Amino acid sequence: MNLSNLFKIALRAISNNKLRSSLTMLGIIIGVASVIAMLAIGQGSKKSI
């Protein structure tokens, strides 16, 4: 299997499962944002102490 074939299969799978794909992307975005927020809170509390 070459790279272009795999890319076509991946796009087809994403388009067939739109709700699952959007929920997965939303979960990843929320996860990354929460990690960044926790790091910012930790750094802010270190500076205040």
C-alpha distance matrix in Angstrom:
0.0 3.7 6.7 8.4 6.4 6.8 10.3 11.2 10.7 12.7 15.3 15.7 16.4 18.8 20.5 21.0 22.5 24.7 27.4 25.4 23.5 26.9 28.5 25.9 26.3 30.0 30.0 28.2 30.6 33.6 32.6 32.3 35.5 37.3 36.4 37.6 40.7 41.5 41.2 43.5 46.0 46.0 46.7 49.3 51.1 51.2 52.8 55.3 56.4
3.7 0.0 3.8 5.7 5.5 6.5 8.8 10.3 11.0 12.6 14.6 15.8 16.9 18.7 20.4 21.5 23.1 24.7 27.7 25.8 23.5 26.5 28.5 25.9 25.7 29.5 29.8 27.7 29.8 33.0 32.1 31.3 34.5 36.6 35.6 36.4 39.7 40.7 40.2 42.2 45.0 45.1 45.4 48.1 50.1 50.0 51.4 54.1 55.3
6.7 3.8 0.0 3.8 5.5 5.2 6.2 8.7 10.0 10.5 12.3 14.3 15.4 16.5 18.4 20.0 21.2 22.5 25.4 23.6 20.9 23.7 25.8 23.2 22.6 26.4 26.9 24.6 26.4 29.8 29.0 28.1 31.1 33.4 32.4 33.1 36.3 37.5 36.9 38.9 41.7 41.9 42.2 44.7 46.8 46.9 48.1 50.7 52.1
8.4 5.7 3.8 0.0 3.8 5.4 5.0 6.2 8.7 9.8 10.6 12.3 14.3 15.3 16.5 18.4 20.1 21.1 24.4 23.1 20.4 23.0 25.6 23.3 22.6 26.4 27.3 25.3 26.8 30.3 30.0 29.1 31.8 34.4 33.8 34.2 37.3 38.8 38.4 40.1 42.9 43.4 43.7 46.0 48.3 48.5 49.6 52.1 53.7
6.4 5.5 5.5 3.8 0.0 3.8 5.4 5.1 6.3 8.7 10.0 10.6 12.4 14.4 15.4 16.6 18.6 20.2 23.4 22.0 19.7 22.8 25.1 22.9 22.9 26.6 27.3 25.7 27.6 30.8 30.5 30.1 32.9 35.2 34.7 35.6 38.5 39.8 39.7 41.5 44.1 44.7 45.2 47.5 49.6 50.0 51.3 53.7 55.1
6.8 6.5 5.2 5.4 3.8 0.0 3.8 5.4 5.1 6.1 8.7 9.9 10.6 12.3 14.3 15.3 16.6 18.3 21.2 19.4 17.1 20.3 22.3 19.8 19.9 23.7 24.1 22.4 24.5 27.7 27.1 26.8 29.7 31.8 31.3 32.3 35.3 36.5 36.4 38.4 40.8 41.3 42.0 44.3 46.3 46.7 48.1 50.5 51.8
10.3 8.8 6.2 5.0 5.4 3.8 0.0 3.8 5.4 5.1 6.2 8.6 9.9 10.6 12.3 14.2 15.5 16.5 19.6 18.2 15.4 18.2 20.6 18.4 17.9 21.6 22.5 20.7 22.4 25.7 25.5 25.0 27.7 30.1 29.8 30.5 33.4 34.9 34.8 36.5 39.1 39.8 40.3 42.5 44.6 45.1 46.4 48.6 50.2
11.2 10.3 8.7 6.2 5.1 5.4 3.8 0.0 3.8 5.4 5.2 6.1 8.6 9.9 10.6 12.2 14.3 15.5 18.9 18.0 15.6 18.4 21.1 19.4 19.1 22.7 23.9 22.6 24.2 27.4 27.6 27.4 29.8 32.3 32.3 33.0 35.7 37.3 37.5 39.1 41.6 42.5 43.1 45.1 47.3 48.0 49.2 51.3 53.0
10.7 11.0 10.0 8.7 6.3 5.1 5.4 3.8 0.0 3.8 5.5 5.1 6.2 8.7 9.9 10.5 12.4 14.4 17.4 16.0 14.2 17.5 19.6 17.9 18.3 21.9 22.6 21.7 23.7 26.6 26.6 26.8 29.4 31.5 31.6 32.7 35.3 36.6 37.1 38.9 41.1 41.9 42.9 44.9 46.8 47.6 49.1 51.1 52.6
12.7 12.6 10.5 9.8 8.7 6.1 5.1 5.4 3.8 0.0 3.8 5.4 5.1 6.2 8.6 9.9 10.7 12.2 15.1 13.4 11.1 14.3 16.5 14.4 14.7 18.3 19.1 17.9 20.0 22.9 22.8 23.0 25.6 27.7 27.8 28.9 31.5 32.9 33.3 35.1 37.3 38.2 39.1 41.1 43.0 43.9 45.3 47.3 48.8
15.3 14.6 12.3 10.6 10.0 8.7 6.2 5.2 5.5 3.8 0.0 3.8 5.4 5.1 6.1 8.5 10.0 10.6 14.0 13.3 10.7 13.3 16.1 14.8 14.4 17.8 19.3 18.4 19.8 22.9 23.5 23.5 25.7 28.1 28.5 29.3 31.7 33.5 34.0 35.4 37.7 38.9 39.7 41.4 43.5 44.6 45.8 47.7 49.4
15.7 15.8 14.3 12.3 10.6 9.9 8.6 6.1 5.1 5.4 3.8 0.0 3.8 5.4 5.1 6.1 8.6 10.1 13.6 13.1 11.5 14.3 16.9 16.0 16.4 19.5 20.9 20.6 22.2 25.0 25.6 26.1 28.2 30.4 31.1 32.1 34.3 35.9 36.8 38.2 40.3 41.5 42.6 44.3 46.2 47.4 48.7 50.4 52.2
16.4 16.9 15.4 14.3 12.4 10.6 9.9 8.6 6.2 5.1 5.4 3.8 0.0 3.8 5.5 5.2 6.2 8.6 11.4 10.2 9.0 12.4 14.3 13.2 14.3 17.3 18.3 18.2 20.2 22.7 23.1 23.9 26.2 28.0 28.7 30.1 32.2 33.6 34.6 36.3 38.1 39.2 40.5 42.3 44.0 45.2 46.8 48.4 49.9
18.8 18.7 16.5 15.3 14.4 12.3 10.6 9.9 8.7 6.2 5.1 5.4 3.8 0.0 3.8 5.5 5.3 6.0 9.1 8.3 6.1 9.0 11.5 10.7 11.1 14.1 15.6 15.5 17.1 19.7 20.4 21.2 23.2 25.2 26.1 27.2 29.2 30.9 31.9 33.3 35.2 36.6 37.8 39.3 41.2 42.5 43.9 45.5 47.2
20.5 20.4 18.4 16.5 15.4 14.3 12.3 10.6 9.9 8.6 6.1 5.1 5.5 3.8 0.0 3.8 5.5 5.5 9.2 9.8 8.3 10.3 13.2 13.3 13.5 16.0 18.0 18.3 19.4 21.9 23.2 23.9 25.5 27.7 28.9 29.9 31.6 33.5 34.7 35.8 37.7 39.3 40.5 41.8 43.7 45.2 46.5 47.9 49.8
21.0 21.5 20.0 18.4 16.6 15.3 14.2 12.2 10.5 9.9 8.5 6.1 5.2 5.5 3.8 0.0 3.8 5.9 8.9 9.2 9.1 11.5 13.7 14.0 15.1 17.4 18.9 19.7 21.2 23.3 24.4 25.6 27.3 29.1 30.4 31.7 33.3 34.9 36.4 37.7 39.3 40.8 42.3 43.6 45.3 46.9 48.4 49.7 51.4
22.5 23.1 21.2 20.1 18.6 16.6 15.5 14.3 12.4 10.7 10.0 8.6 6.2 5.3 5.5 3.8 0.0 3.8 5.7 5.4 6.0 8.6 10.1 10.6 12.2 14.2 15.4 16.6 18.3 20.0 21.1 22.6 24.3 25.8 27.2 28.8 30.2 31.7 33.3 34.7 36.1 37.6 39.3 40.6 42.1 43.8 45.4 46.5 48.2
24.7 24.7 22.5 21.1 20.2 18.3 16.5 15.5 14.4 12.2 10.6 10.1 8.6 6.0 5.5 5.9 3.8 0.0 3.8 5.5 5.1 6.1 8.5 9.8 10.5 12.1 14.1 15.4 16.4 18.2 19.8 21.2 22.4 24.1 25.9 27.1 28.3 30.2 31.8 32.9 34.3 36.1 37.6 38.6 40.4 42.2 43.5 44.6 46.5
27.4 27.7 25.4 24.4 23.4 21.2 19.6 18.9 17.4 15.1 14.0 13.6 11.4 9.1 9.2 8.9 5.7 3.8 0.0 3.8 5.4 5.2 6.1 8.5 9.9 10.5 12.2 14.3 15.3 16.4 18.1 20.1 21.0 22.3 24.4 25.8 26.6 28.3 30.4 31.4 32.5 34.4 36.2 37.0 38.5 40.6 42.0 42.9 44.7
25.4 25.8 23.6 23.1 22.0 19.4 18.2 18.0 16.0 13.4 13.3 13.1 10.2 8.3 9.8 9.2 5.4 5.5 3.8 0.0 3.8 5.5 5.2 6.1 8.6 9.8 10.5 12.3 14.2 15.3 16.3 18.4 19.9 21.0 22.6 24.5 25.5 26.9 28.8 30.2 31.3 32.9 34.8 36.0 37.3 39.1 40.8 41.8 43.4
23.5 23.5 20.9 20.4 19.7 17.1 15.4 15.6 14.2 11.1 10.7 11.5 9.0 6.1 8.3 9.1 6.0 5.1 5.4 3.8 0.0 3.8 5.5 5.1 6.2 8.6 9.9 10.7 12.3 14.3 15.3 16.7 18.3 20.0 21.4 22.8 24.3 25.9 27.4 28.7 30.2 31.8 33.3 34.6 36.2 37.9 39.4 40.6 42.3
26.9 26.5 23.7 23.0 22.8 20.3 18.2 18.4 17.5 14.3 13.3 14.3 12.4 9.0 10.3 11.5 8.6 6.1 5.2 5.5 3.8 0.0 3.8 5.4 5.1 6.1 8.6 9.9 10.5 12.2 14.1 15.4 16.4 18.2 20.1 21.2 22.2 24.2 25.9 26.9 28.2 30.2 31.7 32.6 34.3 36.2 37.5 38.6 40.5
28.5 28.5 25.8 25.6 25.1 22.3 20.6 21.1 19.6 16.5 16.1 16.9 14.3 11.5 13.2 13.7 10.1 8.5 6.1 5.2 5.5 3.8 0.0 3.8 5.5 5.0 6.1 8.6 9.8 10.4 12.1 14.3 15.2 16.3 18.4 20.0 20.7 22.3 24.4 25.6 26.5 28.4 30.2 31.2 32.5 34.5 36.1 37.0 38.7
25.9 25.9 23.2 23.3 22.9 19.8 18.4 19.4 17.9 14.4 14.8 16.0 13.2 10.7 13.3 14.0 10.6 9.8 8.5 6.1 5.1 5.4 3.8 0.0 3.8 5.4 5.1 6.3 8.7 9.9 10.5 12.4 14.2 15.3 16.7 18.5 19.9 21.2 22.8 24.4 25.7 27.1 28.9 30.2 31.6 33.3 35.0 36.2 37.7
26.3 25.7 22.6 22.6 22.9 19.9 17.9 19.1 18.3 14.7 14.4 16.4 14.3 11.1 13.5 15.1 12.2 10.5 9.9 8.6 6.2 5.1 5.5 3.8 0.0 3.8 5.4 5.1 6.2 8.6 9.8 10.7 12.2 14.2 15.5 16.7 18.2 20.0 21.4 22.6 24.3 25.9 27.2 28.5 30.3 31.9 33.3 34.6 36.4
30.0 29.5 26.4 26.4 26.6 23.7 21.6 22.7 21.9 18.3 17.8 19.5 17.3 14.1 16.0 17.4 14.2 12.1 10.5 9.8 8.6 6.1 5.0 5.4 3.8 0.0 3.8 5.5 5.1 6.1 8.5 10.0 10.5 12.2 14.3 15.5 16.3 18.2 20.1 21.0 22.2 24.2 25.8 26.7 28.3 30.3 31.6 32.6 34.5
30.0 29.8 26.9 27.3 27.3 24.1 22.5 23.9 22.6 19.1 19.3 20.9 18.3 15.6 18.0 18.9 15.4 14.1 12.2 10.5 9.9 8.6 6.1 5.1 5.4 3.8 0.0 3.8 5.5 5.2 6.0 8.6 9.8 10.5 12.3 14.3 15.2 16.4 18.4 19.9 20.8 22.4 24.4 25.5 26.8 28.6 30.4 31.3 32.9
28.2 27.7 24.6 25.3 25.7 22.4 20.7 22.6 21.7 17.9 18.4 20.6 18.2 15.5 18.3 19.7 16.6 15.4 14.3 12.3 10.7 9.9 8.6 6.3 5.1 5.5 3.8 0.0 3.8 5.5 5.0 6.2 8.5 9.9 10.7 12.4 14.2 15.4 16.8 18.4 20.0 21.2 22.8 24.3 25.9 27.3 29.0 30.4 31.9
30.6 29.8 26.4 26.8 27.6 24.5 22.4 24.2 23.7 20.0 19.8 22.2 20.2 17.1 19.4 21.2 18.3 16.4 15.3 14.2 12.3 10.5 9.8 8.7 6.2 5.1 5.5 3.8 0.0 3.8 5.4 5.3 6.1 8.6 10.1 10.7 12.2 14.3 15.6 16.5 18.2 20.1 21.3 22.4 24.3 26.0 27.2 28.5 30.4
33.6 33.0 29.8 30.3 30.8 27.7 25.7 27.4 26.6 22.9 22.9 25.0 22.7 19.7 21.9 23.3 20.0 18.2 16.4 15.3 14.3 12.2 10.4 9.9 8.6 6.1 5.2 5.5 3.8 0.0 3.8 5.6 5.1 6.1 8.7 9.9 10.3 12.1 14.2 15.2 16.2 18.1 19.9 20.7 22.2 24.2 25.7 26.6 28.4
32.6 32.1 29.0 30.0 30.5 27.1 25.5 27.6 26.6 22.8 23.5 25.6 23.1 20.4 23.2 24.4 21.1 19.8 18.1 16.3 15.3 14.1 12.1 10.5 9.8 8.5 6.0 5.0 5.4 3.8 0.0 3.8 5.4 5.2 6.3 8.7 9.9 10.7 12.5 14.3 15.4 16.6 18.5 20.0 21.2 22.8 24.6 25.8 27.2
32.3 31.3 28.1 29.1 30.1 26.8 25.0 27.4 26.8 23.0 23.5 26.1 23.9 21.2 23.9 25.6 22.6 21.2 20.1 18.4 16.7 15.4 14.3 12.4 10.7 10.0 8.6 6.2 5.3 5.6 3.8 0.0 3.8 5.5 5.2 6.3 8.6 10.0 10.8 12.4 14.3 15.5 16.7 18.4 20.1 21.4 22.9 24.5 26.1
35.5 34.5 31.1 31.8 32.9 29.7 27.7 29.8 29.4 25.6 25.7 28.2 26.2 23.2 25.5 27.3 24.3 22.4 21.0 19.9 18.3 16.4 15.2 14.2 12.2 10.5 9.8 8.5 6.1 5.1 5.4 3.8 0.0 3.8 5.5 5.1 6.1 8.6 10.0 10.5 12.2 14.2 15.4 16.3 18.3 20.0 21.2 22.4 24.4
37.3 36.6 33.4 34.4 35.2 31.8 30.1 32.3 31.5 27.7 28.1 30.4 28.0 25.2 27.7 29.1 25.8 24.1 22.3 21.0 20.0 18.2 16.3 15.3 14.2 12.2 10.5 9.9 8.6 6.1 5.2 5.5 3.8 0.0 3.8 5.4 5.0 6.1 8.6 9.7 10.4 12.1 14.2 15.1 16.3 18.3 20.0 20.9 22.4
36.4 35.6 32.4 33.8 34.7 31.3 29.8 32.3 31.6 27.8 28.5 31.1 28.7 26.1 28.9 30.4 27.2 25.9 24.4 22.6 21.4 20.1 18.4 16.7 15.5 14.3 12.3 10.7 10.1 8.7 6.3 5.2 5.5 3.8 0.0 3.8 5.4 5.2 6.2 8.6 9.9 10.6 12.3 14.2 15.4 16.6 18.6 20.0 21.3
37.6 36.4 33.1 34.2 35.6 32.3 30.5 33.0 32.7 28.9 29.3 32.1 30.1 27.2 29.9 31.7 28.8 27.1 25.8 24.5 22.8 21.2 20.0 18.5 16.7 15.5 14.3 12.4 10.7 9.9 8.7 6.3 5.1 5.4 3.8 0.0 3.8 5.5 5.2 6.2 8.7 9.9 10.6 12.2 14.3 15.4 16.7 18.4 20.2
40.7 39.7 36.3 37.3 38.5 35.3 33.4 35.7 35.3 31.5 31.7 34.3 32.2 29.2 31.6 33.3 30.2 28.3 26.6 25.5 24.3 22.2 20.7 19.9 18.2 16.3 15.2 14.2 12.2 10.3 9.9 8.6 6.1 5.0 5.4 3.8 0.0 3.8 5.4 5.0 6.1 8.6 9.9 10.4 12.2 14.2 15.4 16.4 18.3
41.5 40.7 37.5 38.8 39.8 36.5 34.9 37.3 36.6 32.9 33.5 35.9 33.6 30.9 33.5 34.9 31.7 30.2 28.3 26.9 25.9 24.2 22.3 21.2 20.0 18.2 16.4 15.4 14.3 12.1 10.7 10.0 8.6 6.1 5.2 5.5 3.8 0.0 3.8 5.4 5.1 6.1 8.6 9.8 10.5 12.3 14.3 15.3 16.5
41.2 40.2 36.9 38.4 39.7 36.4 34.8 37.5 37.1 33.3 34.0 36.8 34.6 31.9 34.7 36.4 33.3 31.8 30.4 28.8 27.4 25.9 24.4 22.8 21.4 20.1 18.4 16.8 15.6 14.2 12.5 10.8 10.0 8.6 6.2 5.2 5.4 3.8 0.0 3.8 5.5 5.1 6.2 8.5 9.9 10.6 12.5 14.3 15.5
43.5 42.2 38.9 40.1 41.5 38.4 36.5 39.1 38.9 35.1 35.4 38.2 36.3 33.3 35.8 37.7 34.7 32.9 31.4 30.2 28.7 26.9 25.6 24.4 22.6 21.0 19.9 18.4 16.5 15.2 14.3 12.4 10.5 9.7 8.6 6.2 5.0 5.4 3.8 0.0 3.8 5.4 5.2 6.1 8.6 9.9 10.7 12.3 14.3
46.0 45.0 41.7 42.9 44.1 40.8 39.1 41.6 41.1 37.3 37.7 40.3 38.1 35.2 37.7 39.3 36.1 34.3 32.5 31.3 30.2 28.2 26.5 25.7 24.3 22.2 20.8 20.0 18.2 16.2 15.4 14.3 12.2 10.4 9.9 8.7 6.1 5.1 5.5 3.8 0.0 3.8 5.5 5.1 6.1 8.6 10.0 10.5 12.3
46.0 45.1 41.9 43.4 44.7 41.3 39.8 42.5 41.9 38.2 38.9 41.5 39.2 36.6 39.3 40.8 37.6 36.1 34.4 32.9 31.8 30.2 28.4 27.1 25.9 24.2 22.4 21.2 20.1 18.1 16.6 15.5 14.2 12.1 10.6 9.9 8.6 6.1 5.1 5.4 3.8 0.0 3.8 5.5 5.2 6.3 8.8 10.0 10.7
46.7 45.4 42.2 43.7 45.2 42.0 40.3 43.1 42.9 39.1 39.7 42.6 40.5 37.8 40.5 42.3 39.3 37.6 36.2 34.8 33.3 31.7 30.2 28.9 27.2 25.8 24.4 22.8 21.3 19.9 18.5 16.7 15.4 14.2 12.3 10.6 9.9 8.6 6.2 5.2 5.5 3.8 0.0 3.8 5.5 5.1 6.4 8.7 10.1
49.3 48.1 44.7 46.0 47.5 44.3 42.5 45.1 44.9 41.1 41.4 44.3 42.3 39.3 41.8 43.6 40.6 38.6 37.0 36.0 34.6 32.6 31.2 30.2 28.5 26.7 25.5 24.3 22.4 20.7 20.0 18.4 16.3 15.1 14.2 12.2 10.4 9.8 8.5 6.1 5.1 5.5 3.8 0.0 3.8 5.4 5.2 6.2 8.7
51.1 50.1 46.8 48.3 49.6 46.3 44.6 47.3 46.8 43.0 43.5 46.2 44.0 41.2 43.7 45.3 42.1 40.4 38.5 37.3 36.2 34.3 32.5 31.6 30.3 28.3 26.8 25.9 24.3 22.2 21.2 20.1 18.3 16.3 15.4 14.3 12.2 10.5 9.9 8.6 6.1 5.2 5.5 3.8 0.0 3.8 5.4 5.1 6.2
51.2 50.0 46.9 48.5 50.0 46.7 45.1 48.0 47.6 43.9 44.6 47.4 45.2 42.5 45.2 46.9 43.8 42.2 40.6 39.1 37.9 36.2 34.5 33.3 31.9 30.3 28.6 27.3 26.0 24.2 22.8 21.4 20.0 18.3 16.6 15.4 14.2 12.3 10.6 9.9 8.6 6.3 5.1 5.4 3.8 0.0 3.8 5.5 5.3
52.8 51.4 48.1 49.6 51.3 48.1 46.4 49.2 49.1 45.3 45.8 48.7 46.8 43.9 46.5 48.4 45.4 43.5 42.0 40.8 39.4 37.5 36.1 35.0 33.3 31.6 30.4 29.0 27.2 25.7 24.6 22.9 21.2 20.0 18.6 16.7 15.4 14.3 12.5 10.7 10.0 8.8 6.4 5.2 5.4 3.8 0.0 3.8 5.4
55.3 54.1 50.7 52.1 53.7 50.5 48.6 51.3 51.1 47.3 47.7 50.4 48.4 45.5 47.9 49.7 46.5 44.6 42.9 41.8 40.6 38.6 37.0 36.2 34.6 32.6 31.3 30.4 28.5 26.6 25.8 24.5 22.4 20.9 20.0 18.4 16.4 15.3 14.3 12.3 10.5 10.0 8.7 6.2 5.1 5.5 3.8 0.0 3.8
56.4 55.3 52.1 53.7 55.1 51.8 50.2 53.0 52.6 48.8 49.4 52.2 49.9 47.2 49.8 51.4 48.2 46.5 44.7 43.4 42.3 40.5 38.7 37.7 36.4 34.5 32.9 31.9 30.4 28.4 27.2 26.1 24.4 22.4 21.3 20.2 18.3 16.5 15.5 14.3 12.3 10.7 10.1 8.7 6.2 5.3 5.4 3.8 0.0
